Amino acid sequence: IATFLGRKLQPRPQNEVEETLKRIQGQKGVQGIIIVNAEGIPIKTTLDNSSTVQYAGLIHQLVMKARSTVRDIDPQNDLTFLRVRSKKNEIMIAPDKDYFLIVIQNPSD
Amino acid sequence: MLFIFGHISRLLSMVKCGGSRFQFCANAAIRPRFLVMEVLIVTVGTTSPMHFFINTLTESAYRSMLFSEADREHVPVRVFDENGKDVTPQPLYQPDPAAVMSKHSKIFASDTSGGTMSDFYSTAYQTTTNASFAGPFTRSVFGSSTVSRGSQSTMESMNEEIEDPSSKRDISISLSDVQVRREEVKELIKEEMLDDVVDRYLIESETLWLLHMPAVSVSVDSEEAVSVKERNNLYMELCKNRMGNDKYVERSMQTFNGAPKTKEVQSEAITMVDAATTWDMYDSFRSAGLGEAALSPDTDKASVPEIVSNHRLDPTRAPERTMSPFVVPSEDEPDPELVLQSEKFQQDLFVMERIILENIYQPKLAAYRQLPTLEVMLHIECLITYKQPCLLDVPDPDSVPKVVPTVVSRREESSLDEESTLTPALERLWSFSCELTSGHNVSSMAWNKRNPDLLAVGYGQFDFKDQKSGLICCWSLKNPTWPERVFTCESGVTTLDFSASNASQLAVGMHDGSIATYNVESREKTPVIDSSDCAHKHTSPVWQVRWIDHERGASGEDKGETLISVSADGRISKWFLRKGLDCIDLMKLKRTRNEKAKKQVGDKEKKSEALISRQAPGLCFDFHPTDSNIYLAGTEEGHIHKCSCSYNEQFLETYIAHKGPLYRITWSPFCSDVFLSCSSDWTIQLWRQDLFTPVLGFTSTQSAVYDVMWSPKWATVFGAVNEGRVEIWDLGASILDPTIVSLASPGVKLTSLLFATETDCILVGDSDGQVGVYQLKNLTVGEGTQVR
C-alpha cells in the first residue's frame, strides 16, 4: 500500500464491507471467497458447503504451520499474507487472530 | 546347590584317593568359592596322619556346621584334633560390628536373607559369607552388569572375590523387588548420614554353609565296603547312562499364563501441540514480563495455539493467573458480525482486492512501470504453450524469448524487432472507470505530487447546460476498478490540482465559481474548506486552479504555496487562509482590445465594441517554471497575457494569435522560453517568450483542441487532445503532422490529457467518464532539449 494511504484508518461505513466483498466476487477469475473464524468454522462463503469446509480445515492447518515457521525464525515477526499458487488457481489467505480471509482466484480465466 | 554337591563329591573323590594337599589346593584354585572350606581343610589336614582324621572330624565338623547352617544358628564351630586341642580355625578377621555400618551391607543382607538382619553382628557376619556363597545369586539378582564382571572376576583371592560383589553393590542399582524397601532404607540413612564420613571396611566373613552333604567314606576293610562299592558302581553307571536314558528326560514346565483379555479404551483425541516453539516461549515471556499491556491487540497477536498452550501450562504458571482474565475474552467466540465489521477485516479486504487486481492487471501494470522483458518472455511463453495470452508471474527460464512471429500485433514482439521498422503507437493498457463515473465528463486530471500512483480526476461538464453534480475520484494505480476516494460536489468540477507542500490537499475549482480544498487522506466527504463564504469569490466558473510555490512572497507574505485561480469573471485570484478562505486579486483580465490599441501604434483594429463587461474571461494560466513571478494567462478572446505578480494592473506582454478561446497554456519544462497554447480555433501554437508571433503552429484536424501538454520526458514531444483524437507530436520528427494519432471511440469526446511523469504513458479522459491509460510505444526521440 502506498505510503499515502498508510494513515490511521477511520471508521468506515458498515456497508462498505459488503460492497467490497461484492466487488471482489465480481473480479475476473475469482472463484470463491471464504471467511473463517478463529476456530476454523466458516462464517461467510460463496462456495458450496463441502468445498468450504474442506478449504477451511486444510487452510487452517497450513496457516498455523506457516505462522509457526515465520515466528520460529524471528518471534517478533508475524505472518501477514499467504499466497499459494498452483497450476489451476491461486489461493490468497489473509490471516488474523480472529479470522482468515481466503480468496480463490484463477487469474487466467 | 548342585554344583556344591558336585564339588563336594569331587573333593570327596580326592579325599578318597588320598589326594595330597596339593590337590586340595588345586581344587581350591579352581573353585574359589569354596576356598574357605578348603582352607579349613588344608589348615586342618596338614599332616597325613590327619588325613584320616579329616574324614571323621570333618564329617562331624561339617555336620555341625551344616546344622548350624540349617537352623541358622550361629553356633561357633569348633574343631578339635586328636589331642583335643582346639584347632578351630579362627576367622581371618574378627568383624567389628560397630564399625561396619555400610548401608550396602545392610541392603545386601536384606536382599538375600529376606529380612533376617537382626543385628549388626549378624549382618556383618553374613556379609562376606553371603558374598562368597551368594556369589552366583548375587550375579543373578543384580543383573547383567554384575554377571560379566563376576564371570571374569579374578580367582586369585577371596578378598577380591568378596570385594567384587561389594563393589558391584556399590555400582549396581538393583532390580530386585525389594527396591522399595531398600530405597526407604537408603532414604533413612541418607538423611542421617549425609554429613558423616562413612568408612567402609571390607572384611572376610565366616563361611556360611547353606547345604552340606558330607560324603561318607567307608574303609575298604569294613563290612559295608562291598555294598558301598556296589552302590558306587551303580551310581557311576547311572551317571554314564544318563545321557540317552529314557528315564532321564529333559522336561520343561509351563507356567500358567493368565488368559489375555483385550480391553479397549476410548479417549478424546490427543492433540499434539508443539508447545516449546521459539515463538511460544517468546510470547509467554512477553506476556509474563509485561503484564496485561502486552496482550493489547495492537501488539503481537496471540495465535490460537498460543492460547491453547497458555491454558495447558496454566497450572505450572501460577503467577500468570493474572493473564487469564485477559486471555479469556479473546477465547470467546467473536461474533461473526463483529469479525466482519472490524477494521482489520476491512483492511484485509482492501489488500486482498488489490492483490486480486494485481493478478489480473499484472502485465498491464508491468508495462506501465516499464518492465518489458519479463512480460515479453511471459507472453511468448504463454502463446507457445497455451495458445492464448495468460498471466503468470514466474517466467519459465527454459523458454528463452525468441522472435516468434505471432498474429497478435502486440507490443511485446515489437520490442524484440528493430524499432525503426515499427511505427510509434499508442497502446491502450487499461482505463479507470467504474459505474460511478460513467456518464460524467472528465474535465481535469492531476497526479499527486508525492505519490505518483495516485491520480485525481475531476468530472464535470464544460458547458453551462447539462450541469450535473460534480464528482472527484481519487484513483490508485493498484486498483483500476474502484476509486480510492469519491467526493461529490454540488456543481461540476472543472479543475483540480494537488498541492506540492501538503500532498494530500486537493484544490478543486468548480463550475459555480467556488473553490474547495479536500483532504484526500481522510474519509470525509466534505471539503476542508470552501470558498462559498468568501466575499470575493468567483462568480463564474473557475477554469483553472494551481498551487504555486512562490520563492518570494508576493505582497510581503511568507513564502509558501498559494492557490491561484482564474475564472470566467476575469480575475486571477490568489487565495489564502485568513479566517477562512479569502482571496486577493492578482490580476484583472481586462479586455485587451483597448490596451492593444494603446500599445501598438498603427494598429488597425480600433474598433471599440460595446462591452458587456470590462473583463475578459480567463480560461487558463501557467506560471513560469523558474520564475514564479511571471505567468501567462489566456483569455476567451484568444489573447495571451504575460503578467507579473508584482503588477496587478498591467500586463507585461500580450501575445495575440489565436482566434478563439484559449484552453491551455503551458510552458515547456525543458526550454524556459517556450510555451504552447491551444485553443478552439483548431490550432496549437508554439511561442517564444520574446517573439510576439508564434514560432510554429500546428493544425491537424478541424476540431477544437481541448488540452495540450508537454511531455515531461522529451523536450520535443507534446500531446494534444481534441475532440476526436489524441495526438502526440514530436517536433524532432515532424512539425507538420503528429507522430502518433489515436482515435477515440465513436461517440466519445476526448477532453483531457495528462502525461505520466515517470513512465511513457499518457492518460486520456473522455466524456464518458473513462480515463484511459495508454503507453507510448516506439517513440524514438532525440535527446535534444532544444526545439530548434
Interface residues (C-beta under 8 A of the other chain):
Chain A: I1 A2 T3 F4 L5 R7 L9 Q10 P11 R12 Q14 E16 V17 T20 L21 R23 I24 Q27 K28 G29 V30 I35 N37 A38 E39 I43 K44 M64 R67 S68 R71 D72 I73 P75 Q76 D78 F81 R83 R85 E90 M92 A94 D96 K97 D98 Y99 L101 V103 Q105 P107 S108
Chain B: D274 T277 T278 W279 M281 Y282 D283 D300 K301 A302 S303 V304 P305 S330 E333 P334 P336 V339 L340 Q341 S342 E343 K344 F345 Q346 Q347 D348 L349 F350 V351 M352 E353 R354 I355 I356 L357 N359 I360 Q362 Y386 C390 L391 L392 D393 N448 R450 N451 D453 L454 S476 K478 T481 W482 E484 A503 S504 E521 S522 R523 E524
